[in-house]
């Protein structure tokens, strides 16, 4: 018991000596810390984080005349650099798309520039974001934005020329008008629009860029999910203009082009609907069954197709366009309605022939025609229509 206590007692001074012995560290590190502290004090002694570095004097009298333009300061630049992108979900009924973005934002603050030769060649310092003035960007046509950063521990990097940058990981839920006319073989294009709404476009110039590593084709497979595949990701700039030119602002746009994976709908809706329709066509025209059994088969099929239409309607926005899958189901529904109507008419026609036996030779020939031969013709025709409807879906799937 005494031996462990003695070992601990004699080892504690050695441990503390390890952390306190400056000879165990590189001396230039202490010089760097001193120079960094001196740089920090020089930069932020008279710095006010509540004042913007954006030049706003006589901005409304700016001109494109090259002789005059040279005497005016450049527009304040604000750059968005997309470093990571991930599609989370697409909510078709609400026409919303949810994405995760990791963005680097850059801006210039001339008050934070320094000469590296005066500060031990320090080329970068990191400080808390609340120490510097930071722009607050806004998103257009966005329902929700969630910032993943810790509110109390946000850092920014500062470079000698006064370039400040910050890192923003966020989840954005944006409105996206969906074209479902080719559902489930549709391709959608959605935009994430970002701006600085407080500043006028004569004061601020917004720039954007996408990291080249993100644009590699192999990375697109990781950006999508099981239902959607990313085809392209691009960045562009647009101006939101009004007729009176008041409040014109620039928009930084990240555009996503994505294509749906239709396999789920092929296996769960298209193929089962084809099989059900094929069997129902045979069931409606079975000679050995009575009238009510045939009608039950047809009505059950109609209820099934109606249920499938309801399931599909919950997956798409309530627009005036009928999707391709909806047309396929409606055609299947019309085939079965036609089969039921023909069955009812054939039963009535057979009863009329049986009652009218004045000309036995004609009645016998007509009775034979509306019997099995005519039903076989109907079965063949309806099967061909059903197969053509199914083939149309498969061909469209192949060409897209």
C-alpha positions as CSV (number, residue, x, y, z in Angstrom):
1,X,0.0,0.0,0.0
2,X,2.9,2.4,0.8
3,X,4.8,1.7,-2.3
4,X,2.2,3.0,-4.8
5,X,1.8,6.2,-2.7
6,X,5.6,6.8,-2.8
7,X,5.7,6.2,-6.6
8,X,2.9,8.8,-7.1
9,X,4.6,11.2,-4.8
10,X,7.9,11.2,-6.5
11,X,6.4,11.2,-10.1
12,X,4.2,14.3,-9.7
13,X,7.2,16.8,-9.7
14,X,8.5,15.2,-12.8
15,X,5.1,15.5,-14.6
16,X,4.8,19.2,-13.7
17,X,8.4,19.8,-14.7
18,X,7.6,18.3,-18.1
19,X,4.9,20.9,-18.7
20,X,6.9,23.8,-17.2
21,X,10.2,23.1,-18.9
22,X,10.4,25.6,-21.8
23,X,13.4,23.8,-23.2
24,X,11.2,21.0,-24.3
25,X,9.4,23.3,-26.7
26,X,10.6,25.2,-29.8
27,X,11.6,28.7,-28.8
28,X,10.1,30.1,-32.0
29,X,6.7,29.0,-30.8
30,X,6.9,31.5,-28.0
31,X,8.0,34.2,-30.3
32,X,5.0,33.5,-32.5
33,X,2.6,33.7,-29.6
34,X,4.0,37.0,-28.5
35,X,3.9,38.4,-32.0
36,X,0.3,37.1,-32.4
37,X,-0.8,38.8,-29.2
38,X,0.8,42.0,-30.3
39,X,-0.9,41.7,-33.7
40,X,-4.2,41.0,-32.1
41,X,-3.9,44.1,-29.8
42,X,-2.9,46.3,-32.7
43,X,-5.8,45.1,-34.9
44,X,-8.6,45.3,-32.3
45,X,-7.6,48.1,-30.0
46,X,-9.6,50.7,-32.0
47,X,-11.7,48.2,-34.0
48,X,-15.5,48.4,-33.8
49,X,-17.2,45.1,-34.8
50,X,-20.5,47.0,-35.0
51,X,-19.4,49.1,-38.0
52,X,-19.5,47.7,-41.6
53,X,-16.5,48.0,-43.9
54,X,-18.8,48.5,-46.9
55,X,-18.2,51.8,-48.8
56,X,-21.5,53.7,-48.9
57,X,-20.5,57.3,-49.8
58,X,-22.1,58.6,-53.0
59,X,-23.0,55.1,-54.1
60,X,-26.1,56.3,-55.9
61,X,-24.0,58.6,-58.1
62,X,-21.7,55.8,-59.4
63,X,-21.1,55.9,-63.1
64,X,-19.7,53.6,-65.7
65,X,-17.5,56.4,-67.2
66,X,-14.0,55.0,-67.1
67,X,-12.5,58.5,-66.4
68,X,-14.7,58.9,-63.3
69,X,-14.8,55.2,-62.3
70,X,-11.1,55.2,-61.6
71,X,-11.6,57.7,-58.7
72,X,-14.3,55.6,-57.1
73,X,-13.6,52.6,-54.8
74,X,-14.3,49.1,-55.9
75,X,-17.5,47.4,-54.9
76,X,-17.2,45.5,-51.6
77,X,-16.8,41.8,-52.5
78,X,-18.6,39.0,-50.8
79,X,-17.7,35.4,-51.9
80,X,-19.5,32.1,-51.3
81,X,-17.5,29.0,-51.8
82,X,-19.5,25.7,-51.8
83,X,-17.3,23.1,-50.3
84,X,-19.8,20.2,-49.7
85,X,-23.3,19.3,-50.8
86,X,-25.7,16.5,-49.8
87,X,-29.3,16.0,-50.9
88,X,-31.4,15.0,-47.8
89,X,-35.0,14.7,-49.1
90,X,-37.4,15.9,-51.7
91,X,-41.0,16.5,-50.5
92,X,-43.0,16.4,-53.7
93,X,-46.5,17.3,-52.3
94,X,-45.1,20.4,-50.6
95,X,-42.6,21.1,-53.5
96,X,-39.7,21.4,-51.1
97,X,-36.1,20.1,-51.3
98,X,-33.9,19.7,-48.2
99,X,-30.1,19.9,-48.6
100,X,-27.0,20.1,-46.4
101,X,-24.5,22.7,-47.5
102,X,-21.0,23.5,-46.2
103,X,-20.1,27.0,-47.4
104,X,-17.0,29.1,-46.9
105,X,-17.8,32.8,-47.0
106,X,-15.1,35.4,-47.7
107,X,-15.1,39.2,-47.4
108,X,-12.6,42.0,-47.0
109,X,-12.2,44.3,-44.1
110,X,-9.4,46.8,-44.7
111,X,-9.2,47.6,-40.9
112,X,-7.8,44.0,-40.4
113,X,-4.8,44.2,-42.7
114,X,-1.2,44.1,-41.5
115,X,2.4,43.9,-42.7
116,X,3.6,40.4,-42.1
117,X,7.2,41.5,-41.7
118,X,6.3,43.5,-38.6
119,X,4.7,40.6,-36.9
120,X,7.2,37.7,-37.2
121,X,5.8,36.7,-40.7
122,X,2.4,35.7,-39.3
123,X,0.3,35.0,-42.3
124,X,-3.0,34.0,-40.6
125,X,-4.7,34.4,-37.3
126,X,-7.9,32.8,-36.0
127,X,-10.3,34.7,-33.6
128,X,-13.8,34.5,-32.3
129,X,-16.3,35.7,-34.9
130,X,-17.9,38.1,-32.5
131,X,-14.6,40.1,-32.5
132,X,-15.1,41.1,-36.2
133,X,-17.9,42.5,-38.3
134,X,-19.6,39.7,-40.2
135,X,-22.2,39.9,-43.0
136,X,-25.5,38.1,-42.5
137,X,-26.7,36.4,-45.7
138,X,-30.3,35.7,-46.4
139,X,-31.9,32.9,-48.5
140,X,-34.7,33.4,-51.0
141,X,-37.6,31.0,-51.4
142,X,-36.5,29.1,-48.3
143,X,-38.8,27.7,-45.6
144,X,-36.2,26.9,-43.1
145,X,-32.4,27.1,-42.5
146,X,-30.6,25.4,-39.7
147,X,-27.0,26.4,-38.8
148,X,-25.0,23.5,-37.3
149,X,-22.3,25.7,-35.8
150,X,-22.1,26.3,-32.0
151,X,-23.5,29.7,-31.3
152,X,-20.8,30.5,-28.7
153,X,-17.7,29.1,-30.4
154,X,-17.6,30.4,-34.0
155,X,-14.2,31.2,-35.4
156,X,-13.0,33.2,-38.4
157,X,-9.7,33.3,-40.2
158,X,-8.0,36.6,-41.0
159,X,-5.3,37.0,-43.7
160,X,-2.7,39.9,-43.9
161,X,-4.6,41.6,-46.8
162,X,-7.7,41.9,-44.6
163,X,-9.4,38.9,-46.1
164,X,-11.8,37.3,-43.6
165,X,-13.4,33.9,-44.0
166,X,-15.9,31.8,-42.1
167,X,-17.2,28.3,-42.4
168,X,-21.0,27.6,-42.4
169,X,-22.5,24.1,-42.3
170,X,-26.2,24.4,-42.6
171,X,-29.3,22.5,-43.6
172,X,-31.7,24.4,-46.0
173,X,-35.3,23.5,-46.9
174,X,-36.0,25.4,-50.1
175,X,-39.1,25.8,-52.3
176,X,-38.7,24.1,-55.7
177,X,-41.4,24.0,-58.4
178,X,-41.6,20.4,-59.6
179,X,-42.6,19.3,-63.1
180,X,-44.3,15.9,-62.5
181,X,-45.6,15.4,-66.1
182,X,-43.0,12.6,-66.6
183,X,-43.3,11.1,-63.1
184,X,-41.7,8.7,-62.1
185,X,-39.1,9.3,-64.9
186,X,-38.8,13.0,-64.1
187,X,-35.7,15.2,-63.9
188,X,-36.0,18.2,-61.6
189,X,-34.0,21.4,-61.3
190,X,-33.9,23.3,-58.0
191,X,-32.1,26.4,-56.8
192,X,-30.7,27.6,-53.6
193,X,-30.7,31.5,-53.7
194,X,-28.5,33.5,-51.3
195,X,-28.2,37.3,-51.1
196,X,-27.3,40.2,-48.8
197,X,-30.7,42.0,-48.8
198,X,-29.6,44.9,-46.6
199,X,-27.0,46.2,-49.1
200,X,-27.7,47.7,-52.4
201,X,-26.2,46.2,-55.6
202,X,-24.2,49.4,-56.1
203,X,-22.5,48.8,-52.7
204,X,-21.8,45.1,-52.7
205,X,-20.8,42.6,-55.4
206,X,-21.5,38.9,-54.7
207,X,-19.4,36.2,-56.1
208,X,-19.8,32.4,-55.9
209,X,-17.8,29.3,-56.7
210,X,-18.0,25.5,-56.3
211,X,-15.0,23.5,-55.1
212,X,-13.6,21.5,-58.0
213,X,-13.4,18.3,-55.9
214,X,-17.2,18.4,-55.4
215,X,-17.8,18.5,-59.2
216,X,-16.1,15.2,-59.8
217,X,-18.6,12.7,-61.4
218,X,-17.8,10.1,-58.6
219,X,-18.8,12.6,-56.0
220,X,-22.3,13.1,-57.5
221,X,-23.2,9.5,-56.5
222,X,-22.6,10.4,-52.9
223,X,-24.6,13.6,-53.1
224,X,-27.9,12.0,-53.8
225,X,-30.0,9.4,-52.0
226,X,-31.7,6.1,-52.8
227,X,-34.4,7.8,-54.8
228,X,-32.6,10.8,-56.4
229,X,-29.4,10.9,-58.3
230,X,-27.5,14.2,-58.8
231,X,-26.8,15.0,-62.4
232,X,-25.2,18.4,-62.1
233,X,-24.3,21.1,-59.7
234,X,-23.6,24.7,-60.9
235,X,-23.2,28.2,-59.6
236,X,-24.4,31.4,-61.2
237,X,-25.2,35.0,-60.4
238,X,-28.5,36.8,-61.1
239,X,-29.9,40.2,-60.3
240,X,-33.3,40.6,-58.8
241,X,-34.6,43.8,-60.4
242,X,-37.7,45.8,-60.0
243,X,-39.3,48.3,-62.4
244,X,-38.6,51.3,-60.2
245,X,-35.0,50.1,-59.7
246,X,-35.5,50.3,-55.9
247,X,-34.2,47.5,-53.9
248,X,-32.3,45.7,-56.7
249,X,-30.1,43.0,-55.3
250,X,-27.8,40.3,-56.5
251,X,-28.5,36.6,-56.0
252,X,-25.9,33.9,-55.6
253,X,-27.5,30.8,-57.0
254,X,-26.5,27.2,-56.6
255,X,-28.5,25.0,-59.0
256,X,-29.1,21.3,-58.5
257,X,-30.2,19.0,-61.3
258,X,-31.4,15.6,-60.2
259,X,-33.1,12.6,-61.7
260,X,-35.4,10.2,-59.9
261,X,-34.8,6.5,-59.7
262,X,-38.0,4.9,-61.0
263,X,-37.3,1.3,-60.0
264,X,-39.5,1.4,-56.9
265,X,-42.5,2.5,-58.9
266,X,-41.8,0.0,-61.7
267,X,-41.7,-2.9,-59.2
268,X,-44.4,-1.7,-56.8
269,X,-47.0,-0.1,-59.2
270,X,-46.3,-0.6,-62.9
271,X,-45.6,-4.3,-63.1
272,X,-48.2,-5.4,-60.5
273,X,-50.8,-3.3,-62.3
274,X,-50.0,-5.0,-65.6
275,X,-50.3,-8.5,-64.0
276,X,-53.6,-7.6,-62.2
277,X,-55.1,-6.2,-65.4
278,X,-54.1,-9.2,-67.4
279,X,-55.6,-11.7,-65.0
280,X,-58.8,-9.6,-64.6
281,X,-59.3,-9.5,-68.4
282,X,-59.3,-13.3,-68.4
283,X,-61.5,-13.5,-65.3
284,X,-64.2,-11.1,-66.7
285,X,-64.7,-13.3,-69.8
286,X,-64.6,-16.8,-68.3
287,X,-67.6,-18.7,-69.7
288,X,-67.9,-21.0,-66.7
289,X,-68.5,-18.2,-64.3
290,X,-71.8,-16.5,-63.7
291,X,-72.5,-12.8,-64.3
292,X,-71.9,-11.7,-60.7
293,X,-68.6,-13.5,-60.4
294,X,-67.4,-11.7,-63.6
295,X,-68.6,-8.3,-62.3
296,X,-66.8,-8.9,-59.0
297,X,-63.6,-9.5,-60.7
298,X,-63.9,-6.3,-62.7
299,X,-65.1,-4.2,-59.8
300,X,-62.2,-5.5,-57.6
301,X,-59.8,-4.5,-60.3
302,X,-61.3,-1.0,-60.6
303,X,-61.1,-0.6,-56.8
304,X,-57.4,-1.7,-56.9
305,X,-56.6,0.8,-59.7
306,X,-58.4,3.6,-57.8
307,X,-56.4,2.8,-54.7
308,X,-53.1,2.9,-56.7
309,X,-54.2,6.3,-58.1
310,X,-54.7,7.6,-54.5
311,X,-51.3,6.3,-53.4
312,X,-49.7,8.1,-56.4
313,X,-51.6,11.3,-55.7
314,X,-50.1,11.5,-52.2
315,X,-46.6,11.5,-53.8
316,X,-46.9,14.4,-56.2
317,X,-48.0,18.1,-55.9
318,X,-51.6,19.0,-56.6
319,X,-51.1,20.5,-60.0
320,X,-53.1,20.5,-63.2
321,X,-50.7,18.1,-64.9
322,X,-51.4,14.4,-65.1
323,X,-48.2,12.4,-64.6
324,X,-47.1,9.7,-67.0
325,X,-47.7,7.0,-64.3
326,X,-51.2,8.4,-63.8
327,X,-52.0,8.1,-67.5
328,X,-50.8,4.5,-67.3
329,X,-53.1,3.7,-64.4
330,X,-56.1,5.5,-66.0
331,X,-55.7,3.5,-69.2
332,X,-55.7,0.3,-67.2
333,X,-58.8,1.5,-65.4
334,X,-60.5,2.3,-68.8
335,X,-59.6,-1.2,-70.1
336,X,-61.4,-2.8,-67.2
337,X,-64.4,-0.5,-67.4
338,X,-64.7,-1.4,-71.1
339,X,-64.4,-5.1,-70.3
340,X,-67.2,-4.8,-67.7
341,X,-69.5,-2.9,-70.1
342,X,-68.9,-5.4,-72.9
343,X,-69.7,-8.3,-70.5
344,X,-73.0,-6.7,-69.4
345,X,-74.0,-6.0,-73.1
346,X,-73.1,-9.6,-74.1
347,X,-75.3,-11.0,-71.4
348,X,-78.2,-8.8,-72.5
349,X,-77.6,-9.7,-76.2
350,X,-77.6,-13.4,-75.4
351,X,-80.9,-13.1,-73.5
352,X,-82.4,-11.2,-76.5
353,X,-81.3,-13.9,-78.9
354,X,-82.8,-16.7,-76.8
355,X,-86.2,-14.9,-76.6
356,X,-86.2,-14.1,-80.3
357,X,-86.3,-17.5,-82.1
358,X,-88.4,-16.7,-85.1
359,X,-85.5,-17.3,-87.5
360,X,-83.7,-20.2,-85.9
361,X,-80.9,-20.3,-88.5
362,X,-79.9,-16.7,-88.0
363,X,-80.4,-16.9,-84.2
364,X,-78.1,-20.0,-84.0
365,X,-75.4,-18.3,-86.0
366,X,-75.6,-15.1,-84.0
367,X,-75.6,-17.0,-80.7
368,X,-72.5,-18.9,-81.8
369,X,-70.7,-15.6,-82.8
370,X,-71.4,-13.8,-79.5
371,X,-70.3,-16.8,-77.6
372,X,-66.7,-18.0,-77.2
373,X,-65.3,-16.7,-80.5
374,X,-66.3,-13.1,-79.8
375,X,-65.0,-13.3,-76.3
376,X,-61.7,-14.6,-77.4
377,X,-61.4,-11.7,-79.8
378,X,-62.2,-9.3,-77.0
379,X,-59.7,-10.9,-74.7
380,X,-57.0,-10.7,-77.4
381,X,-57.7,-7.1,-78.2
382,X,-57.8,-6.0,-74.5
383,X,-54.6,-7.9,-73.8
384,X,-52.9,-6.2,-76.7
385,X,-54.0,-2.8,-75.4
386,X,-52.8,-3.7,-71.9
387,X,-49.5,-4.9,-73.3
388,X,-49.1,-1.8,-75.4
389,X,-49.7,0.4,-72.3
390,X,-47.2,-1.5,-70.3
391,X,-44.7,-1.4,-73.2
392,X,-45.0,2.4,-73.5
393,X,-43.9,2.7,-69.9
394,X,-40.9,0.4,-70.4
395,X,-39.9,2.2,-73.6
396,X,-40.0,5.6,-71.9
397,X,-38.0,4.2,-69.0
398,X,-35.4,2.9,-71.5
399,X,-35.0,6.1,-73.5
400,X,-34.8,8.3,-70.4
